[in-house]
């Protein structure tokens, strides 16, 4: 999981009051602290409005895949309004991520489908068909496709998320906490298992 968004442009606007550096820094740090890897934030706007004893914080996030997330909160303290609005934004971001995971999760009963294996008799050099008894019991295994694979250092949660977002049956990675090789795969019941060779 990424620890920060790709330096999103953050605009902090205050209405009906002078903006202080501490308030601007506080709002900026809170928005930068949103650590979800989906949806990725492209631009963020914070509108802080003071009306008598009402302090309203509104935050709008413009994210990848045309996702816009916005929330606002009204309290008697601007810092509390910012905190509550960030909590709402984080919940909505998690909702988008959960929807994405559910969309890519296989339905019950689905999964890897196995086809029956059939062995057909091959022809020899003199174009005579080979009788079925002459076919070898255990055919020689052959490499069908070779693929280069770069091992990345990931946390277990990151590996599961990456597996969810891809169509691969498994993912090999180096565990970032323990520095060991691990393979994560989806089991038939929809849960995940980790193998340490």
URSULSUL-V992346 format. One record per residue. OMEGA is omega as a letter, one per 20 degrees, with the letter a starting at -180 (NA if undefined). Layout:
OMEGA  OMEGA
This chain:
a  a  r  r  a  r  a  r  a  r  r  a  r  r  r  r  r  r  r  r  a  r  r  r  a  r  a  a  r  r  r  a  r  a  r  a  r  i  a  a  r  a  r  r  r  r  a  a  r  r  a  a  r  r  a  r  r  a  r  r  r  a  r  r  r  r  r  r  r  r  r  a  r  r  r  a  a  a  r  r  r  a  a  r  r  r  r  r  a  r  a  r  r  r  r  a  r  r  r  a  a  a  a  a  r  r  a  a  r  r  r  r  a  r  r  a  r  r  r  r  r  r  r  a  a  r  r  r  r  r  a  a  a  a  a  r  a  r  a  r  r  r  a  a  r  a  r  a  r  r  r  r  a  r  a  a  r  a  r  r  r  r  r  a  a  r  a  r  a  r  r  a  r  a  a  a  a  r  r  r  r  r  r  r  r  r  a  a  r  r  a  r  r  r  r  r  NA
